[in-house]
Amino acid sequence: MGSLEDQGHPTLLARRLGRDGKKKAVVATAHTLLRIVYFVLTTRRPYQEYGAEYGVASAEARTRRVIAQLQRQGYTVTKAA
């Protein structure tokens, strides 16, 4: 079986290495892990992995949000066919 990265799932550190330098990526990853450990210890709940798609909004959801925002500002929005 190999690591998750071998299976096409980049690790948190690997994703950050692409954006930041090595030092920043290591510190940011350590910070994330410390926050997770703190949460688990203080709430006494087990850690639950949300998956790679957690927090990624779909295009439809973003469209609905933008339309609602425009309507609140007084615009009439119609979707083109």
HELIX and SHEET records of a PDB file:
HELIX    1   1 LEU A   12  ARG A   19  1                                   8    
HELIX    2   2 LYS A   22  THR A   43  1                                  22    
HELIX    3   3 ALA A   59  ARG A   72  1                                  14    
END                                                                             
